[in-house]
Amino acid sequence: MGNDLPPTRHDEETVATLVEALRAAEIDRDAIAELSNRIAREGFPQSLAGEPLPIVSVERVGGANISPVDPGSLTTEFAQETGFEVALSMALRITASELQAEVERVVLQHDQPGVDRLLISVGAPDRDGLVFPSEPLVVEQPPLQPVATENMKEITLHFFGSGEIRGLDSSRR
């Protein structure tokens, strides 16, 4: 239960466990609103420990961070029916060296005779139609280093969300 990735579409046991955890969650909307107002006035505190942030954790299944939203933002069919929205969130740590290695892998995979230019889309939907909204931020910090190629003369990054185009330095091997 909950350990197999990707999750199956009809994992009723996991769904039932999460729904029960969400039903049992206690949410102090006034305290959360006061925390939000305090952050707006004073900035983020050094630590959020002890703050009224309802986080539901279900062993071996996952968890939820419950955040009240403006009712006007509940526009999906699901939200209209239930009165709340569900969003998938995933934490993934990527180091600068891992990012550089992945860019180099993609570039070198395409560095063949007859391929003069390579366009890399950043933040575009992948083959499964999934978009990782933070991808452009990851690519920008820290800046990518030049990639040595044998055949390519030009490597271009296309930032899907903004439409921005940037060159990535390449050097001949």
N, C-alpha and C positions, 0 to 999 in steps of 0.2 A: 504494500500500500504506500503510494507516494514516493517510492524509491526508484521507480523505473522512469527514465527520461527518454524520449518525451512522454508526457502523460498520455494515457489513452483517452479517447473522446468520451467514453462512457464508464468512467471509474466511479461508480455510484457510491462505493464505500468512502472514498476520499471526499467526494462532494458532500455526503451526509456528515462526515466528521467536521469539515470546515463550516458548513451551515450551522451545526450545533454550537460550534465555538463562537461564531458571529452572533447567534441568538443570545448567548450568555454574556456577551461583552457589555460592559457598563460604560456609557459615554456621557461625560459631563460637558455638554456643549458650551455652557457658560464659562467654565474654566478654560476650555480650549480657546474660546473667543477672547478671553482676557489675556491669555498667553500670546495670541496673535497680535493683539493691540500693544502689549508690552514690547514685543519684538519690533513692531513698526515704530514705536517711540524710541526705544533704547538700543536696538540691534539684537543680534542673537546672543544668548548667554554663553558663558564659557562651557557649560555642560547642560544637557537637557535631562539629566538624571533627576527624577522626582517631579518632573513637569507632567501636566495632565495630557499625555499623548497615549491614547489607547492603542496598544500593540497586542495583537492576539497571536500567540504562537501555539501551534499544534504539532507535537512531536512527530517526526517522520513524515509529516504531510506538508507543512508549510506554515504560512502565517499571513497576517493582514495588518496593515497600518490603517486605522480608521480615521478619515479626515472629513469633517463636515464641509460641505460645499454650499454655495448659493443655490437654492432650489431652481433658479432660472438656468443653471448649467446642466441640469438633468434632462437632456434632449433626446437620448436614444430611446428606442422602443422599450428596451429592458428597464431603463431608469424610469420611464413613464409608468410602467406597470408596477415596479417594486418600490419606487421612492428613493432608490440609491443606485450608485453606479459601481461597477467592478472594473478594475484596471490591473493588468499584469505588470509587475515590476520585477526586475532582476538585477542583482548587484554582481558586477563582474570586474575584477581588478586586472588592468592591462598595463604592463610596464612599458616604458619608452623603448626598451630593447626588443620586447615582444612585438610592438607596433612596427618598428623598423624592420624586423625580421619578416613580418607578414607582407609588408610592402615590397621588400626585396624578393620574396618568394613569388609574388604575383608578377612583378616586373620580369624576373628571370624566366618564369614560365612562358612569357610571351616574347622574350628576346631571341627571335629567330630571323634568319635571312628573309627579307621581304617585309618585315614588320619595322617600319621606320618610326611610327608614332604609336603611343599607347594612351588611351583615355581611361582613367580610373574614376568611377563614380563614388562619391563619399556621401553616405546618408541616403542612398537610393534604395528602393525595395530590392531584397535579394530574390533568389530563384523561387522561394516560397511565398513571396509577396510581403515578407516581414521587413519593417523599417526599424532601425535602432536610432532614435532621435538624438542620442548623445554622441553618435559616431563623429560628426564634424568637430566637436569639442575635443575628442580624443586625438584626432589627427592634427589639430592645431597646437596642442600642448604636449610635449615640446615639439618644436619644428622638426620635420623630417630631414634626415641627412641625404645628401646626393647618393644615387644608386649607380654603380658602374655597370655599363652594358657593352655588348659587342656590336649589336646591330642597330639598336634604337637611337634615334637622334633626338627624340622629344617625348617627354612624359608629362601628361596634363592631368591635373586633379579637377574634377567637376563636382562642386558642392551642390547636391541635388536640391536641398531646401531653399537656398538663396540664389542658385543659378550662377554663382561665382566660379570663375575659371582661374586656376593658378598653375604655373609651371613648376615641375619638380626637377631640380637639377640632376643631370645625369652626366657621367663621364665615361669615356671609352676605356675598356679594359685592355 
